[in-house]
Amino acid sequence: MDAHVTAQASPIASVNPYTGERVREFPALSAEDVERAMDAAHRSFPDWRARSTADRGALVQRAGRLMRERKEELAHLLTLEVGKLIDSSRAEVDLASDILIYYGEHGPALLEERPLPVPEGMAVLVNEPLGVLLGVMPWNFPLYQVVRFAGPNLVLGNTILLKHASSCPQSALALEQLFADAGVPTGVYTNLFVRGRDVGRIIDDSRVQGASLTGSERAGVSLGEIAGRNVKKSVLELGGSDPFIVLDDHNLERTVYAAFLARMGNTGQCCVAAKRFIALADVYDAFVSGLRDRMSEVQPGDPADPATTLGPLSSEAAAELLMEQVRDAVDKGATVVLGGGRPDLPGAFVEPTLLSDVTPDMRAYREELFGPVATVYRVADEDEAVALANTSPYGLGGAVFAADPERARGVADRLEAGMVWINHPTASRPELPFGGIKRSGYGRELGDVGIVEFANRKLVRYVDADAPIEEVLG
């Protein structure tokens, strides 16, 4: 430990999930510090808003380029704090920098005013920033999750207060420094080391105009309630239990590989990862056999070693929660196709696990499995596949695999989800909207709709000064 580690352990700390070492910790901000941060964000808003979208976009682009230059430093920091495989950390840096560069370049065009058809005169829809926004972000993608919220909103002209997960404070500071080094003015992007219980007080403050949270359903319900009570806009991206539906055996090896990536990416710790694999009866056995073989090949070890293909979960608590869900399913009759335990290794590891014969009375049927554990289901036809997929309380993403595009689209159209990918695992790209429905939350990030979630979409109507005045209704 270094000089930053306090005598009384702080909950805001970097703890290496591979070694269990408490590397560095930081004290939470005092109420006075939080007050100063909110005031700085509020006071910086008028000047930031007054800049052109092109000027703001140029600074966001610069932040994206700096992120690429610091790729190795940032990637190793992610691996240290959350146990991410080093190649996955590098991929996250690439995606996060792509998002910043994309919105720095294309954001101004996405925010241009839009003319509306009217019988006479002129009407336009103008996108204006709201003011200070609070972002509450999770640990599983410490860079990507933040920039998909912050990047577009900085180009829009909002100022950002960012409460990151307590387990990745060094990543949070690195991001704040990156924006500062790119030239983003003081107060426009501010990292807040605060506890979860402080979030409500920040949203309650009249200087804060909206809040976005990516995280657990419980945290989202709390934030949404507080924001609603204050009549403030909120966006929630919560859990997911995404279905991965296999309709035929076309290029089955590719489908199995896609399923493996969809479940095992980021050691299964991804809201939009495929977690329920649903295959029609005539392809089920071959698909499950192939997925079992793929998952059994991973090699656990040091996530900083490029040879490692299975990293630890983010914490020992996360590993134990996942094992509780597995044990509950097995105790109630589920079949363990693969895994089901923990490897004899130090660190927060869980074996890659496949469960079949999962029934509605099991936690694994209705809860999100956040780690390398998947459930597999055999169904008779497309109707049964859709019905099973839609039984989940979540509705984030989904994937459908089939040779016939019309058949796949027909199933995709019936899924209750915010995003469905066909013949590819559900993923994220800078230009595509991301978000869900049901218990997975509401609102969107990214894309042409995400960039205006926290915009005042103001109508400006021009009428000729000599035109007759209509009766005012509504």
C-alpha positions in Angstrom: 0.0 0.0 0.0 1.1 3.6 -0.5 0.6 6.8 1.3 -2.9 7.2 0.0 -4.1 4.2 2.0 -5.8 5.5 5.1 -5.8 4.0 8.6 -9.5 3.2 8.4 -10.3 1.4 5.1 -12.2 3.4 2.6 -14.8 1.8 0.4 -13.3 3.7 -2.5 -10.4 1.5 -3.3 -8.5 -0.4 -6.0 -8.5 -4.1 -4.9 -6.8 -6.5 -7.4 -9.3 -9.3 -7.9 -6.5 -11.7 -9.0 -4.4 -11.3 -5.9 -6.8 -9.8 -3.4 -4.3 -7.0 -2.7 -5.7 -3.7 -1.6 -3.6 -1.5 -3.9 -4.8 2.0 -3.3 -7.7 3.8 -1.6 -9.1 7.3 -1.5 -11.3 9.1 1.0 -14.8 10.1 0.1 -15.4 13.8 -0.5 -16.8 15.9 2.3 -20.2 17.6 1.9 -18.3 20.9 1.4 -16.2 19.3 -1.4 -19.3 18.1 -3.1 -20.9 21.5 -2.8 -17.9 23.1 -4.4 -17.9 20.6 -7.3 -21.6 21.2 -8.0 -21.1 24.9 -7.9 -18.1 24.7 -10.3 -20.1 22.6 -12.8 -23.0 25.0 -12.6 -20.9 28.1 -13.0 -19.0 26.5 -16.0 -22.1 25.7 -17.9 -22.9 29.1 -19.5 -19.4 29.4 -21.0 -19.4 25.8 -22.1 -22.8 26.1 -23.6 -21.8 29.3 -25.4 -19.1 27.5 -27.4 -20.0 26.1 -30.7 -20.7 22.4 -31.1 -17.6 22.3 -33.4 -15.4 23.7 -30.6 -16.8 21.3 -28.0 -16.5 18.5 -30.5 -12.8 19.3 -31.2 -12.0 18.9 -27.5 -13.8 15.6 -27.2 -12.0 14.4 -30.3 -8.7 15.4 -28.7 -9.6 13.4 -25.6 -10.2 10.4 -27.8 -6.8 10.7 -29.4 -5.1 11.1 -26.1 -6.9 7.9 -24.9 -5.3 6.1 -27.9 -1.9 7.4 -27.0 -2.3 6.2 -23.4 -3.7 2.9 -24.4 -1.2 0.7 -22.6 -1.3 2.7 -19.4 -5.1 2.7 -19.3 -5.4 -1.0 -20.3 -3.2 -2.2 -17.5 -5.1 0.0 -15.0 -8.4 -1.7 -16.0 -6.8 -5.1 -15.6 -5.5 -4.2 -12.2 -8.7 -2.8 -10.9 -11.4 -5.1 -12.3 -9.5 -8.2 -13.4 -10.2 -7.8 -17.1 -8.0 -9.8 -19.5 -5.4 -7.5 -20.9 -6.5 -7.9 -24.5 -10.0 -7.1 -23.4 -8.8 -4.0 -21.6 -7.0 -2.9 -24.8 -10.2 -3.5 -26.8 -12.2 -1.4 -24.3 -9.7 1.5 -24.7 -10.1 1.2 -28.5 -14.0 1.3 -28.2 -14.0 4.2 -25.8 -11.6 6.3 -27.9 -13.7 5.5 -31.0 -16.8 6.8 -29.2 -15.1 10.1 -28.2 -13.7 10.6 -31.7 -17.0 9.7 -33.4 -19.0 12.2 -31.4 -16.4 14.8 -31.5 -16.5 14.5 -35.3 -20.2 13.7 -36.0 -21.9 15.1 -32.9 -22.3 18.6 -34.3 -24.2 17.3 -37.4 -26.4 15.1 -35.2 -27.3 18.2 -33.1 -28.2 20.5 -36.0 -31.7 22.0 -35.8 -34.3 20.2 -37.8 -36.9 21.9 -39.9 -40.5 20.8 -39.3 -43.2 20.8 -42.1 -45.8 23.5 -41.4 -48.4 25.0 -43.7 -46.9 28.5 -43.6 -44.0 30.3 -42.0 -41.2 28.1 -40.5 -40.7 25.8 -37.6 -37.5 24.2 -36.3 -36.6 21.8 -33.5 -33.5 23.0 -31.7 -31.3 20.8 -29.5 -30.0 22.8 -26.5 -28.2 21.4 -23.4 -30.0 21.2 -20.0 -27.1 22.0 -17.7 -25.3 19.9 -15.0 -25.8 16.2 -15.3 -24.8 13.4 -12.9 -23.5 10.2 -14.2 -23.4 7.1 -12.0 -21.3 4.4 -13.6 -20.4 0.7 -13.0 -17.1 -1.1 -12.7 -17.4 -3.7 -15.5 -16.3 -1.3 -18.3 -14.6 1.6 -16.5 -13.9 3.6 -19.6 -16.6 2.6 -22.1 -19.5 3.1 -19.8 -18.4 6.6 -18.9 -17.6 7.9 -22.3 -20.8 6.7 -23.9 -22.6 9.0 -21.5 -20.1 11.8 -21.2 -18.8 12.1 -24.7 -22.1 12.9 -26.5 -23.3 15.1 -23.6 -20.1 17.2 -23.6 -20.5 17.8 -27.3 -24.2 18.8 -26.7 -23.0 21.3 -24.1 -23.9 19.8 -20.8 -21.5 19.7 -17.9 -20.8 16.4 -16.1 -20.4 15.3 -12.6 -19.3 11.6 -12.6 -19.7 9.2 -9.7 -17.8 6.1 -10.7 -17.9 2.7 -9.1 -16.0 2.6 -5.8 -13.8 -0.3 -7.1 -12.1 1.6 -9.9 -11.0 5.0 -8.5 -7.8 5.1 -10.4 -9.6 4.6 -13.7 -11.9 7.4 -12.7 -9.0 9.7 -12.0 -7.3 8.8 -15.3 -10.4 9.8 -17.2 -10.8 13.1 -15.4 -7.1 13.8 -16.1 -7.5 12.8 -19.8 -10.4 15.3 -20.3 -8.4 18.0 -18.5 -5.3 17.3 -20.7 -7.5 17.5 -23.8 -8.4 21.1 -22.8 -11.9 20.6 -21.4 -12.3 23.5 -18.9 -12.3 23.1 -15.2 -15.8 22.3 -13.9 -17.0 20.8 -17.2 -16.1 17.2 -16.3 -15.6 16.5 -12.6 -14.9 13.1 -10.9 -16.7 12.7 -7.6 -15.4 10.3 -5.0 -18.7 9.9 -3.1 -20.6 7.0 -1.6 -23.8 5.7 -3.1 -25.9 7.3 -0.3 -24.7 10.7 -1.4 -26.2 10.4 -4.9 -29.7 11.3 -3.8 -28.5 14.6 -2.3 -26.8 15.5 -5.5 -29.9 14.8 -7.6 -32.0 16.8 -5.2 -29.8 19.9 -5.8 -31.5 22.4 -8.0 -28.3 23.0 -10.0 -28.4 19.4 -11.3 -30.7 18.9 -14.2 -30.6 15.2 -14.9 -29.0 11.9 -14.1 -27.9 8.8 -15.9 -27.1 5.4 -14.3 -25.7 2.2 -15.6 -25.8 -0.5 -12.9 -28.0 -2.7 -10.9 -31.7 -2.7 -11.0 -31.9 -1.8 -7.3 -29.7 1.3 -7.8 -31.6 2.3 -10.9 -35.0 2.1 -9.1 -33.6 4.3 -6.3 -32.1 6.9 -8.7 -35.2 6.9 -10.9 -37.4 7.5 -7.9 -35.3 10.5 -6.7 -35.1 12.0 -10.2 -38.9 11.6 -10.7 -39.6 13.2 -7.3 -37.6 16.2 -8.5 -39.1 16.2 -12.0 -35.7 15.6 -13.6 -34.8 13.6 -16.6 -33.1 10.3 -16.0 -31.8 7.5 -18.2 -31.3 4.0 -16.8 -29.3 1.1 -18.3 -29.8 -1.8 -15.8 -29.4 -5.5 -15.9 -30.0 -8.0 -18.7 -30.6 -11.6 -19.3 -30.3 -11.6 -23.0 -31.6 -14.6 -25.1 -29.4 -16.1 -27.9 -31.8 -18.0 -30.2 -30.5 -20.6 -32.6 -33.0 -21.5 -35.3 -30.9 -23.8 -37.6 -27.6 -25.5 -38.0 -26.3 -23.3 -40.8 -22.6 -22.6 -40.3 -22.9 -24.0 -36.8 -19.3 -23.7 -35.9 -19.6 -19.9 -36.4 -22.8 -19.8 -34.3 -21.1 -21.7 -31.5 -18.1 -19.3 -31.6 -20.4 -16.3 -31.5 -22.2 -17.9 -28.5 -18.9 -18.4 -26.7 -17.9 -14.8 -27.3 -21.4 -13.6 -26.3 -21.2 -15.4 -22.9 -17.5 -15.3 -22.0 -16.6 -11.7 -23.1 -15.4 -9.7 -20.1 -15.6 -13.0 -18.1 -19.3 -12.9 -18.5 -19.6 -9.6 -16.6 -21.6 -7.6 -19.2 -25.2 -6.4 -19.0 -25.8 -7.1 -22.7 -24.0 -10.5 -22.8 -26.0 -13.5 -23.9 -27.0 -15.4 -20.8 -29.9 -17.7 -22.0 -29.2 -19.9 -25.0 -32.4 -21.2 -26.7 -32.0 -23.7 -29.5 -34.6 -25.5 -31.6 -34.7 -29.2 -30.9 -33.0 -30.4 -34.1 -29.9 -28.3 -33.5 -29.9 -28.3 -29.6 -27.6 -31.2 -29.0 -24.9 -30.2 -31.5 -25.1 -26.6 -30.4 -24.7 -27.4 -26.7 -22.0 -29.9 -27.3 -20.0 -27.3 -29.3 -20.5 -24.5 -26.7 -19.5 -26.9 -23.9 -16.3 -27.8 -25.8 -15.5 -24.1 -26.4 -16.1 -23.0 -22.9 -14.0 -25.9 -21.5 -10.9 -24.8 -23.3 -10.4 -21.5 -21.4 -7.3 -21.2 -19.2 -7.7 -19.3 -15.9 -4.8 -17.3 -14.6 -3.2 -13.9 -14.3 -5.4 -11.5 -16.4 -2.3 -9.4 -17.2 -0.7 -12.4 -19.0 -1.8 -12.5 -22.7 -1.9 -16.3 -22.5 -4.7 -16.3 -19.9 -8.2 -16.7 -21.4 -10.3 -16.7 -18.2 -9.9 -13.9 -15.7 -11.3 -13.5 -12.2 -14.6 -11.9 -11.5 -14.4 -8.3 -10.2 -14.5 -9.4 -6.5 -14.8 -12.3 -4.2 -18.3 -11.1 -3.3 -19.3 -11.2 -7.0 -17.9 -14.8 -7.3 -19.8 -16.0 -4.3 -23.1 -14.4 -5.4 -22.8 -16.2 -8.7 -22.0 -19.5 -7.0 -25.1 -19.1 -4.8 -27.2 -18.8 -7.9 -25.6 -21.9 -9.4 -26.0 -23.9 -6.2 -29.7 -22.9 -6.0 -30.3 -24.2 -9.5 -28.5 -27.5 -8.9 -30.2 -28.1 -5.6 -33.5 -27.7 -7.3 -32.8 -30.1 -10.1 -30.8 -28.3 -12.8 -28.2 -30.4 -14.8 -24.6 -29.3 -14.8 -23.4 -29.7 -18.4 -20.1 -28.1 -17.6 -18.3 -26.6 -14.6 -20.5 -25.7 -11.6 -17.7 -24.9 -9.2 -14.6 -22.8 -8.6 -11.1 -23.7 -9.8 -8.4 -24.4 -7.2 -6.8 -21.0 -7.7 -6.4 -17.8 -5.7 -8.5 -15.0 -6.8 -12.2 -14.5 -7.6 -12.5 -17.2 -10.2 -15.6 -19.2 -11.2 -15.5 -22.1 -13.6 -17.2 -21.7 -17.0 -20.6 -23.3 -16.3 -23.5 -24.5 -18.5 -26.8 -25.4 -16.8 -29.7 -27.2 -18.5 -33.1 -28.2 -17.1 -33.5 -24.8 -15.5 -37.0 -24.2 -14.3 -39.0 -21.1 -13.2 -38.5 -21.8 -9.5 -34.8 -21.4 -9.8 -32.9 -18.1 -9.3 -30.9 -18.8 -12.5 -34.2 -18.7 -14.5 -35.2 -15.2 -13.4 -32.1 -13.5 -12.2 -29.1 -12.0 -14.2 -26.1 -14.3 -14.1 -23.1 -11.9 -14.0 -20.2 -14.1 -14.8 -19.2 -17.2 -16.9 -22.4 -19.1 -16.3 -25.1 -19.8 -18.9 -28.4 -21.6 -19.1 -29.4 -23.7 -22.2 -32.9 -24.5 -23.3 -34.4 -26.8 -25.9 -37.6 -25.6 -27.7 -39.8 -27.1 -30.3 -40.3 -24.2 -32.6 -40.0 -20.4 -33.0 -43.1 -19.6 -31.0 -41.8 -21.5 -28.0 -38.4 -19.8 -28.4 -40.0 -16.3 -28.4 -42.3 -17.1 -25.5 -39.3 -18.3 -23.4 -37.2 -15.4 -24.4 -39.9 -12.9 -23.3 -40.5 -14.5 -19.9 -37.6 -12.6 -18.5 -38.3 -9.4 -16.6 -35.4 -7.9 -18.5 -35.4 -6.5 -22.0 -31.9 -5.2 -22.9 -30.7 -7.1 -26.0 -31.0 -10.3 -27.8 -29.5 -12.3 -30.8 -31.1 -14.5 -33.4 -29.1 -16.9 -35.6 -30.6 -18.3 -38.9 -29.6 -18.6 -42.5 -32.9 -17.1 -43.7 -32.9 -13.4 -43.0 -36.7 -13.1 -43.1 -37.1 -15.9 -40.6 -34.6 -14.3 -38.3 -36.2 -10.9 -38.7 -39.6 -12.4 -37.9 -38.3 -13.7 -34.6 -36.3 -10.5 -33.8 -39.5 -8.4 -34.3 -41.3 -10.4 -31.6 -38.6 -10.1 -29.0 -39.2 -7.7 -26.1 -35.8 -6.0 -26.1 -34.2 -2.7 -26.8 -31.7 -4.2 -29.2 -31.6 -7.3 -31.3 -28.7 -8.4 -33.5 -29.1 -11.0 -36.2 -26.3 -13.5 -36.9 -24.0 -11.6 -34.5 -23.7 -11.3 -30.7 -25.3 -8.2 -29.3 -22.6 -5.5 -29.3 -22.0 -1.8 -29.1 -20.8 0.6 -31.8 -20.5 4.4 -31.5 -23.2 5.2 -34.0 -25.8 2.7 -32.8 -28.3 3.4 -30.0 -27.9 1.4 -26.8 -30.5 0.7 -24.2 -33.4 -1.5 -23.1 -37.0 -1.8 -21.9 -38.8 -3.5 -19.0 -36.6 -4.0 -15.9 -33.5 -3.2 -18.1 -34.3 0.5 -17.9 -35.3 3.3 -20.2 -33.8 5.8 -22.5 -30.9 5.4 -24.9 -27.2 6.2 -25.1 -25.3 6.7 -28.3 -26.7 7.1 -31.8 -28.8 10.0 -33.0 -31.4 9.4 -30.3 -28.9 8.9 -27.4 -27.1 12.3 -28.0 -30.4 14.2 -27.4 -31.7 12.3 -24.3 -30.5 15.2 -22.2 -31.3 17.9 -24.7 -34.0 20.5 -24.5 -35.6 19.8 -27.8 -37.0 23.3 -28.2 -39.6 24.2 -30.8 -39.0 27.6 -32.4 -42.0 28.6 -34.7 -41.7 31.6 -37.0 -44.9 33.3 -38.2 -45.0 36.2 -40.5 -45.5 39.5 -38.6 -48.5 40.4 -40.7 -50.2 36.9 -40.6 -53.6 36.6 -38.8 -53.5 35.4 -35.2 -55.0 32.0 -34.7 -57.0 31.1 -31.6 -54.7 29.7 -29.0 -55.5 26.2 -27.8 -53.7 23.5 -25.9 
